[in-house]
Amino acid sequence: MAQNNTDLQMLIARTLRFGVAAAAIIAAIGGIIYLWQHGSEPMPDYSQFNYTDATYHPADYTTLEGIIAGILDMNSRSWVQLGVLVLILTPIIRVVLSLADFLRERDWLYSIITAIVLAVIISNSIGGF
């Protein structure tokens, strides 16, 4: 039983490391795509923003369908947004794994606390839409 506990703790630690590294790599791919596509363009004037720009479509990179479609189209914003999404999901996955660990160990106090934390995260995520 002690070996299984150590294995799960290592899985939780590796999940955090892998999630952060994967998010950084995905966002870097988005940066490289952006530089490849727009690196030779002149610097735009950022002193005033034009919110009626025809290229501004928030649904393209704020919905999961838009992000996936943008990745398939090699859209740099979508790649960076996927990196941010992976970075946000990393600690949530850690909480889920911790809850599974506490339930397996029958540590009810920490299971309840972790379940409350997970419920708050999920309710705030859903409530944000």
Number of C-alpha atoms within 10 A of each C-alpha: 7 6 8 10 14 11 12 15 15 12 14 20 12 13 17 19 12 14 20 20 15 16 23 17 15 21 23 16 17 23 16 15 18 17 13 11 13 12 11 8 8 7 8 7 7 7 5 7 8 8 8 8 8 7 8 11 11 9 11 18 23 15 13 15 12 16 22 17 15 19 19 11 10 16 19 24 20 26 28 25 22 23 24 17 15 19 21 14 16 19 16 16 16 18 18 16 18 19 22 16 19 19 16 12 12 11 12 13 11 15 19 14 12 20 18 12 16 17 12 12 14 13 11 11 10 9 8 7 5
